[in-house]
C-alpha cells in the first residue's frame, strides 16, 4: 500500500480521538524528548472544545505540565488559566503509597506497620499500590475524560501493567486474609497491637475492587486508548514498535501515532544538513506508514519557536485535527524523489 493510499484510508489527524465520546482514559506516551507533553497538552485543549470537563494528569516524575502551560500545578487538580473546563495535576505514583500510610487513621500501629511491610516486601508493589491510590483519587473526581501525560516508554509500560499485577497480588492477599484473619486478630490482641486488622483488610479489598474496575476499563477499547508519540528516527521507531507490542499484550487499544518534529526544507533551500535530515526522516516515515497501515498517523512539523504557554499551545493544537498546514509545508518543500538517501 502506498503512502497516499494510507493517508486516504485513515484520516491523518487525531480527530478520531475527539469524536470517540465514549473514551474515558487517554494515554499519551513515547520515548523521552519526542514531544509527549506538548502533544498531550494540545490534545487536552482540543478535547476541552468537545467535552464538558477534561483532566490532564502528568505521571512523569520530571513534570512538564507546569512548564508547558506556564502555570504551577500540584497533586491537586487545578483549572488551567484561560479555560473553564480544562484541569491539570502532577502526581508521582511512587510517593502516593507512602502518603497513604502516613495519613492512615491507625498510623504508628502494628496494623499500619504490617501494611507498610506488605507494600514494600514485593518488588514493584509499592509503585503499584501508589498507582491504586492515585486511581482511587481520580475516580472520585468527575471528569468526562482523563488524559495521562506519561513518563518515557519503560516507566509507562510498567505503569500500565500495574492494574494486572496488583489485581493478582491483592486477590492473593484477600484469599490469605480469609484464612489468617482469626489468627491475626488473636495475635494483635495478645501483642497489644493498636488498630484493627479488619480495617487493613477492608482497605485492601476496597483497593482491589477499584483496580479490578480500572483494569477492565483499560482493556475496553471503547473507554481507553493510547496515543503513541515519536520522531522519524531509528531509536524512536524501535521504541514505538516495542510499546505497541506491549500494549497489545496488555489488551490496551492503540491506533494513533503522532510523528513529531518533521523538517520540510523549501525547494530553493541551500541547507545541506536540512536536506540530509529530511531524507533520513522520509526513510523512517515511509517505514512507519508501511508498518502501521491500519493506524491514524498524524505528522507535525519542527517549528522555529518553543511551544510554551497557552497562546502557543492553542494554535499548535489545531494541527492535531487539521493537517492543512503540514500539507502546505509538504507542497512548498523539496521533491521527495530527490530526497532519498
PyMOL commands that set and color helices and strands:
alter all, ss='L'
color gray80, all
select helices_A, chain A and resi 3-9+15-19+36-50+65-69+93-102+110-121+125-140+153-190+197-218+234-249+272-291+310-318+324-332+336-338
alter helices_A, ss='H'
color red, helices_A
select strands_A, chain A and resi 25-30+54-58+78-79+86-90+145-149+224-231+256-262+296-301
alter strands_A, ss='S'
color yellow, strands_A
deselect
rebuild
show_as cartoon
